[in-house]
């Protein structure tokens, strides 16, 4: 499904929030894009949205995530910073804050351990070690700087709940980072996990602004409005608009098509699992008559009939037409051939027999002529 309309709707909403709330900064802790090579329309949408956010009075800070191409995202970052767009993609930048009024924002890009360990001075090549080293660098300079500190990081922090649409960032099975890693930061804005969740009072995932898979159907998407001051912190979750909801349905095809409880799903993106004992013919076409935006259709038959496997001896006793019909029943999970289908198979079998006989006659004639 295309997500551009939903993304555009969210960005319109975000500009409205920034304007109405007098937001000083918009922070995005990766993933800015959902792939290393984003579509041109997606890049154009982001460019227009950033311009609108800056025109509304906000500084925009973006850090790269594991889905982003750091090199592409970081292009012309020094120049763009002069206009109010700060993009951080290099491990070497973790010590340099973006200062907004009296708040130092430290945007950590996704720190791939094998790449970032030496740059940040980590003693081990693990996610925990590189983030600990980055935070040690921040803590070392904080006593000499006034105001508050906000850290942006892209990582899997212990206590977070994941979903199926997130790309695994584990290296050697070690990927979790303890929230104490970020001790002494006044607030930590996390990216990577798509579900909004608070790990602690000061460590939080805002989550993805729109659903990216059916595993996120129960998520309540949005943004976190943070007011951070020396000795005081307040957060407010701002729900995002939903252009089209997600629905997960399961059951017998006939029941799903008739059950009035599923009326809301008629205008939703649907994931449907059919439990019919025999797989219905033309299932997707029939399902979409009621649920036109069905994107995923699965089959988990309940009480499925067992198609008997015939012995070789019995197989030899069956006609070619019966064997073709048996094969059709087998590959269609128990749906036997209809009278019309048997008629078509009979025509095909007969045509094959006649063609084979003609070919045999031609071969015999050639062989006889050669012998003469």
Beta strands, then each sheet from edge to edge (+ up, - down):
strand 1: 25-29
strand 2: 59-63
strand 3: 85-88
strand 4: 98-100
strand 5: 103-107
strand 6: 148-154
strand 7: 156-157
strand 8: 176-177
strand 9: 187-191
strand 10: 197-198
strand 11: 203-205
strand 12: 222-229
strand 13: 232-239
strand 14: 246-251
strand 15: 269-274
strand 16: 294-299
sheet 1: 1+ 2+ 3+
sheet 2: 4+ 5- 6- 9- 11- 10+
sheet 3: 7+ 8+
sheet 4: 12+ 13-
sheet 5: 14+ 15+ 16+
end
